[in-house]
Structure formats: C-alpha cells, structure tokens
Amino acid sequence: MRKLYSSMFAIVVCAFLATSCQKDYKSDGAAQPSKSNAAAKTNATTPADVAATLTKLRATLPPNFESRLNNIKADLLAKVNPEYKYTVLNVLKLAATPCDDNTMVTQWLNMQLSDWTYDIIFYASLTGMLDFPTYDALLFTNSESGQQFGINGEYTQRITKTIKDLKRFWDIQSSQIIVVPMHGSMLQDRDRVIRMDMVLFGDTEPAAEFWADLIAELLQDIPQYRNGNHPIFTFNSFAQASFSFPPYGVVPDKIVMGDGIMDSYTAIGYGDVAPQAILAHEFGHHVQFQNNVFGTESSPEATRRTELMADAMSAYFLSSARGASMQWKRVKEFLQVFFNIGDCSFNSINHHGTPTQRMAAADFGYQTANNAQKQGHILSSVEFIALFDAALPTIVSK
C-alpha cells in the first residue's frame, strides 16, 4: 500500500476481539531489566497478574497519553511509499461476501493473538510497539552488511541468494537496491526505541525515555509480547523507493523483510518457498518504480493492479529457467503462498486482490514462463507489464 500508518491497527484491535480461538503458548524469554521507574516489576505470569500489571501501569501514564494513538507525523508519512504491507487480520466481516479470506495464514496469526486482551492490544498501540520495528527498518537499517533474516537467521541464505538472482534476472538498475530485515527484537534496544519515538511522535528526549522504559517494562512483565518477537510486530514486508530523510540523510532503495510474515508461512508448511516468493514480489515493485507503473490515482483498483502485477512478476521469476527454475511441486506451493495473502477489502485503498485473484496472477506468471517459445528467454520488464495488463481483466474476473 501507499503509506504506513498506525491507525491500521484499529482494524487489528477489532479483529482480536472478534476471534474465539484459544491456545496457550510460552514466552520465549524475558527482557533485560530496564532503568525505568515507570512501574514496579511484577513478573506477571498468570492472566490475573498480567491484568493487574497493566492496570497499575495506567497510573504512570502522562495526562495526554491518548493523543499518541493518532500522532504519527504526517510529513514523514508523506515520504513513505511502501507498496506491500499486509492488512493484518482481515477477519472481521461486516457484511456477507462471496469472497473468503480466512486463509491458513490468517488463522495462524489469529491463534498467535488468541490470548491478547484489550489492554495488551492497547499498550502495544499506545507505546508504538506496533510501529517501531517497521519504521526502524525503513528509516535506519540502511546497510546489508552483517544482516540476518529470521529471528535466528534461518532465512538468511535463501534471501541472500534470491536477491542476487533477482538482480541478474530483471532489466532494471538494481545494484543500489538493498534488502534488510525487520526484527521485533529492536524493541529491546533502548537507544533505538528513544530515537524512533522522537522521530515518529516528535517527543522530547525525556518523554521518549519514559516511553522506551515503559516498553522495557512491558516486554519484561507481559509474556504475550514474547520479548518483542511476537509475529504481529513484524508481520509485513514492503518495497521502498529512495527518499531524502533529513537530518539523517538519504534512505536508499530497499526491500524490508519482516520475521513475522516469513514465520507464518513456515508454520503452515511453505517455509521452503515463501521467503523467495515474497522477496520476488517486493522486487517486482522496484521493477514497477523504474517503469513508472504507479500513477497519481489512489483507488482500490489501482492498488490491486500493482499488487497482482507484482505477484505475477514473482511467479514469472520463480518459474523461469533463468530465474529460480522451480519444479511443478514447488510451483504449486508458491501459488498457495499468494492465495494466502489475499484479502476481501474491496473498498479499501489497500486492497491487494482476493485470494483467488492473487493465485490467478501468480499462475499467469508461471504460465508465461512455462509457455515461452524459447526456454530461458527473459521478457523485458516493459514486455511483461504489457502482457500482464492485457490479461488483468481475466485475472480479476476470477
């Protein structure tokens, strides 16, 4: 979609409360003690302990705390142009629809959030935890050196190889494009949290220190946050064209890969192909950037076109003899990857296409590669875009 914004999580809040799944899980560890005096340590372990801790924290909040919920800087938002952020948990159906987007990925994420109460959601939104990992990766992770993908680096090798192959495959200027991870563990870094708070909320340093220390308290005392590694904090990936970001300098052309979205596919059995498919989709957006595919129109139809085109570009690369050259078994897997990220938000500016449409777009990319008269011949990006646009009416009719 065109911009990142905190208010999208209002949808998430509603969706959390609408689910009835119940499943317990263990915390993956506790944060290091912070310097905060925002609240006493309680080491909450039971639901009652968690509720008591969160209630106690209310008394420590500043008088104007509610203004933070809608106070992310508009001037920064105007500069940010990510084209592939998932609308998380689109499961709250307000009206009957023939479209079904309750996919395995959505069901998995619902399960991860099944023990999040209203207060747990509230503090994640209020403090900025739902936004900080995304913006930190976007604005300040500007080098590929030493980066690992996945909480334990488990996707690093595939991501590194795939980006090299993508740069060789497509006929765009790509040497400047970097791929960086998004880790929820950045929430444990007090200095990074303070910097992010001052950038996004415009707080003074003392105010930012308060919120950073409050986050440290929450990570330590609320096991549902999983020490920052809950997938909700990093459940997206996106492409971003370069832009100036004074006084910090220039944000380069980049792709950001979130731990949470890759983990979701591993959990449902597509971990062997999903990181490559997602990365190839995001690279497709850079192909679009350089071919001026994005116009001035902002509409569900315009977003759907660019997203489905990126799906098709990804599948074309994955299927091509000179791309990832995947065999039919793995092709069927990546078709399901795209099916699982569809949505039914037809009237939303962020509508990416239904599950069926997204799989149809990926199938178009596969068929284009498979039916090529000259196996190994790579279409130019201009040729591929023209072919896709000609096929788009059929794809969206699915």
Secondary structure, DSSP 8 states (H G I E B T S, - for coil): -----GGGHHHHHHHHHH----------------S--SS------SHHHHHHHHHHHHTTS-TTGGGGGG-S-HHHHHH---S----TT----SS--S-----HHHHHHHHHTTT--HHHHHHHHHHTTTTHHHHHHHHH----TT---STTSTTHHHHHHHHHHHHHHSSS--TT-EEEEE-GGGGG-HHHHHHHHHHHH---HHHHHHHHHHHHHHHHH-GGGGGGT-GGGG--EEEE--EEETTTEEE-SEEEEEHHHHHHHHHTT-TTTHHHHHHHHHHHHHHHHHTT---S--SHHHHHHHHHHHHHHHHHHHHSTTTT---HHHHHHHHHHHHTT----TTSTT----HHHHHHHHHHHHHHHHT-SSTT----HHHHHHHHHHHHHHHHT-
